[in-house]
């Protein structure tokens, strides 16, 4: 896992509820488009789930 992936996953866990990529971008300081790419890769690793459209949460 890359440092940015770890940062995004940690931010999602810290927020504690399903979040949009923009919320994670605000919390981490990483660009929103980049956060979306990172979330996609975390989904492939099965570390992130999407409980509803456009919202993501760590598993």
MDAnalysis code that builds the backbone (N, CA, C; Angstrom):
import MDAnalysis as mda
import numpy as np

u = mda.Universe.empty(177, n_residues=59, atom_resindex=np.repeat(np.arange(59), 3), trajectory=True)
u.add_TopologyAttr("name", ["N", "CA", "C"] * 59)
u.add_TopologyAttr("resid", np.arange(1, 60))
u.add_TopologyAttr("resname", ["UNK", "UNK", "UNK", "UNK", "UNK", "UNK", "UNK", "UNK", "UNK", "UNK", "UNK", "UNK", "UNK", "UNK", "UNK", "UNK", "UNK", "UNK", "UNK", "UNK", "UNK", "UNK", "UNK", "UNK", "UNK", "UNK", "UNK", "UNK", "UNK", "UNK", "UNK", "UNK", "UNK", "UNK", "UNK", "UNK", "UNK", "UNK", "UNK", "UNK", "UNK", "UNK", "UNK", "UNK", "UNK", "UNK", "UNK", "UNK", "UNK", "UNK", "UNK", "UNK", "UNK", "UNK", "UNK", "UNK", "UNK", "UNK", "UNK"])
u.atoms.positions = np.array([
    [0.840, -1.189, 0.000],
    [0.000, 0.000, 0.000],
    [0.882, 1.248, 0.000],
    [0.510, 2.238, -0.788],
    [1.292, 3.473, -0.865],
    [0.999, 4.349, 0.354],
    [1.874, 5.302, 0.648],
    [1.615, 6.217, 1.773],
    [0.290, 6.983, 1.603],
    [-0.030, 7.393, 0.371],
    [-1.289, 8.113, 0.153],
    [-2.496, 7.207, 0.399],
    [-2.385, 5.935, 0.002],
    [-3.483, 4.992, 0.258],
    [-3.698, 4.823, 1.763],
    [-2.585, 4.720, 2.504],
    [-2.677, 4.602, 3.965],
    [-3.317, 5.847, 4.562],
    [-2.934, 7.018, 4.056],
    [-3.464, 8.292, 4.542],
    [-4.977, 8.379, 4.306],
    [-5.421, 7.986, 3.106],
    [-6.840, 8.030, 2.757],
    [-7.628, 7.046, 3.621],
    [-7.118, 5.832, 3.775],
    [-7.801, 4.822, 4.574],
    [-7.904, 5.261, 6.030],
    [-6.826, 5.831, 6.566],
    [-6.839, 6.313, 7.951],
    [-7.859, 7.431, 8.121],
    [-7.901, 8.357, 7.164],
    [-8.863, 9.463, 7.242],
    [-10.294, 8.929, 7.229],
    [-10.542, 7.930, 6.394],
    [-11.883, 7.344, 6.316],
    [-12.262, 6.689, 7.647],
    [-11.303, 6.002, 8.258],
    [-11.560, 5.366, 9.562],
    [-11.784, 6.426, 10.635],
    [-10.996, 7.499, 10.610],
    [-11.118, 8.565, 11.606],
    [-12.465, 9.281, 11.512],
    [-12.967, 9.479, 10.286],
    [-14.251, 10.153, 10.108],
    [-15.378, 9.286, 10.670],
    [-15.259, 7.972, 10.503],
    [-16.157, 7.048, 11.163],
    [-17.535, 6.848, 10.556],
    [-17.744, 7.347, 9.364],
    [-19.014, 7.130, 8.667],
    [-18.730, 7.123, 7.172],
    [-19.656, 6.622, 6.355],
    [-19.412, 6.650, 4.902],
    [-19.175, 8.083, 4.416],
    [-18.156, 8.248, 3.592],
    [-17.752, 9.582, 3.138],
    [-17.668, 9.650, 1.618],
    [-17.724, 10.870, 1.101],
    [-17.498, 11.113, -0.326],
    [-16.017, 11.429, -0.515],
    [-15.511, 11.229, -1.734],
    [-14.098, 11.541, -1.975],
    [-13.730, 12.982, -1.590],
    [-14.640, 13.912, -1.795],
    [-14.373, 15.314, -1.439],
    [-14.129, 15.502, 0.051],
    [-14.859, 14.732, 0.877],
    [-14.663, 14.812, 2.332],
    [-13.271, 14.329, 2.708],
    [-12.841, 13.243, 2.067],
    [-11.508, 12.687, 2.339],
    [-10.444, 13.660, 1.842],
    [-10.677, 14.275, 0.693],
    [-9.724, 15.254, 0.145],
    [-9.537, 16.409, 1.126],
    [-10.634, 16.879, 1.700],
    [-10.565, 17.967, 2.685],
    [-9.760, 17.544, 3.907],
    [-10.000, 16.329, 4.376],
    [-9.339, 15.842, 5.588],
    [-7.853, 15.569, 5.386],
    [-7.466, 15.167, 4.171],
    [-6.071, 14.767, 3.934],
    [-5.241, 15.819, 3.219],
    [-5.893, 16.726, 2.514],
    [-5.161, 17.704, 1.724],
    [-4.742, 17.172, 0.358],
    [-5.198, 15.956, 0.032],
    [-4.901, 15.365, -1.283],
    [-6.006, 15.812, -2.244],
    [-5.652, 16.065, -3.499],
    [-6.615, 16.499, -4.500],
    [-7.763, 15.499, -4.636],
    [-8.966, 16.008, -4.816],
    [-10.182, 15.186, -4.879],
    [-10.121, 14.112, -5.963],
    [-9.605, 14.471, -7.143],
    [-9.502, 13.491, -8.236],
    [-8.536, 12.370, -7.866],
    [-7.454, 12.740, -7.201],
    [-6.477, 11.745, -6.764],
    [-7.091, 10.831, -5.702],
    [-7.884, 11.402, -4.796],
    [-8.566, 10.603, -3.769],
    [-9.486, 9.582, -4.431],
    [-10.197, 9.986, -5.472],
    [-11.088, 9.063, -6.185],
    [-10.306, 7.880, -6.754],
    [-9.122, 8.154, -7.323],
    [-8.280, 7.081, -7.865],
    [-7.809, 6.147, -6.743],
    [-7.423, 6.740, -5.618],
    [-6.936, 5.954, -4.483],
    [-8.060, 5.074, -3.941],
    [-9.265, 5.631, -3.821],
    [-10.405, 4.849, -3.337],
    [-10.682, 3.682, -4.285],
    [-10.574, 3.914, -5.586],
    [-10.774, 2.843, -6.563],
    [-9.760, 1.721, -6.349],
    [-8.506, 2.084, -6.097],
    [-7.499, 1.045, -5.877],
    [-7.728, 0.335, -4.540],
    [-8.206, 1.058, -3.524],
    [-8.514, 0.428, -2.238],
    [-9.700, -0.528, -2.371],
    [-10.648, -0.186, -3.259],
    [-11.777, -1.100, -3.512],
    [-11.277, -2.395, -4.138],
    [-10.317, -2.287, -5.069],
    [-9.745, -3.482, -5.698],
    [-9.036, -4.357, -4.668],
    [-8.429, -3.731, -3.668],
    [-7.758, -4.463, -2.593],
    [-8.761, -4.966, -1.548],
    [-10.028, -4.646, -1.747],
    [-11.134, -5.020, -0.856],
    [-10.971, -4.453, 0.557],
    [-10.416, -3.235, 0.635],
    [-10.270, -2.559, 1.926],
    [-11.370, -1.523, 2.134],
    [-12.057, -1.178, 1.034],
    [-13.095, -0.148, 1.072],
    [-14.355, -0.699, 0.417],
    [-15.489, -0.301, 0.985],
    [-16.787, -0.740, 0.492],
    [-17.608, 0.504, 0.138],
    [-18.609, 0.345, -0.705],
    [-19.491, 1.454, -1.049],
    [-20.913, 1.118, -0.592],
    [-21.289, 1.593, 0.623],
    [-22.617, 1.266, 1.146],
    [-23.753, 1.917, 0.360],
    [-23.487, 3.069, -0.242],
    [-24.465, 3.696, -1.134],
    [-23.714, 4.496, -2.185],
    [-24.403, 4.848, -3.242],
    [-23.760, 5.508, -4.385],
    [-22.950, 6.744, -3.975],
    [-21.711, 6.782, -4.433],
    [-20.792, 7.905, -4.205],
    [-20.312, 8.052, -2.753],
    [-20.606, 7.095, -1.917],
    [-20.118, 7.117, -0.534],
    [-19.263, 5.867, -0.307],
    [-18.201, 6.029, 0.468],
    [-17.272, 4.917, 0.687],
    [-16.956, 4.813, 2.163],
    [-16.714, 3.578, 2.595],
    [-16.361, 3.325, 3.992],
    [-15.343, 2.203, 4.050],
    [-14.438, 2.255, 5.028],
    [-13.489, 1.142, 5.165],
    [-14.224, -0.107, 5.625],
    [-13.746, -1.269, 5.191],
    [-14.367, -2.538, 5.610],
    [-13.952, -2.895, 7.003],
])
